[in-house]
């Protein structure tokens, strides 16, 4: 589906969250590419806000000049941290540094 959406709408990239299976990044840069990012969650207590974390971290990384792949990688790790907390949670820079 990601590849079809890339072609249909002429997007440069599409990031798909796949719950406990992680993320899929579909890119078009001369040719179509798919990169799967398996979930990084070690313990899952609450998935509330995991998707919001992915969007927020991905957007921040893109604004800072990261590639789509770098942004997806960091967003995936951030979501893995957040689901290990109870309730709507955030991830700190220090927490993210520890898992990288």
N, C-alpha and C positions, 0 to 999 in steps of 0.2 A: 504494500500500500504506500509506503514512504517513497519508493521510486516513482510510482505512478503520479503521486502528488507533486514531486519535483518537476516532472515533465509537464504535467497539466498546467501548473501555475508558474513555471519558470523560476522557482525559488532557488537560492544558492544552497540552502540546507534546511533540513527538517529534523527536529529532535523529538523522539517519541518516548514517553515514559511507559515502562512495561511492568510496573508493580514490582513484585518480588524477583522478577527476571532482570531488572536493571533498566538500562536505556539503550535505544538504538538511534544512531546518528546517520542520516542519509545526506550525502553531499554531491554536488555537481560542480566539478572544476575541470572542465574538459571531458571528463568521463564520470560515470555514476560510481559512487563508492558507498558501501554500508559498513559501519563499524558498530559492533555490539560492545556494550560496557556492562558486564555482569554486576549484579548488586554487590555493594561493599558493606552491607549491614552485617554486623556480627551478632547482635541481639536486636530483636524487634519488640518494642513495647507499645508503640503507638505510631501509626502512619499519618496521623493528622499533620498537615502542613508539609509533607514530604514533596509533593509536586510544586508547592509554592517555593520551597527551598531550591528545587532544581531551577525553576524559572528565574528566581532572584540571583542565584550564583552564576548561572549561565549568562544572564544579561550583564551583570557586573563584569564578568570576565571579558565579554565581547566589547564592552565600553572601554575596558583597559587595554584593548588591542590583542587579546588572545585569539588563537585560531578556533574554529568550531570544535575541533577535536580536543584541544586543551580545555576549552570551556566546559564541554560535556564531561570530561574526565573529572574536573574539580567539582562540578555540580553533582555528579554521581557519588563522589566521596562525601560531600556535604549532606546529601540526603541520607546516606548510610549512618551518619552521626546523629542526625535529627530523629530518625525512627528508633534509636536506642534510648530516647528520653520519653518521659510520660507527658502527655498533653502537647499543646502547641508550643514548639520550642524553636530556638535559634541555634546557629552554629557560630562559634568564635573563630577568629583567625588562628588562635593558638591550637584549638581542637583540630582544625583542618591541617595545620602544619604537622601535628603529631601523627596523623595517619598517612601522610605522604612520604 
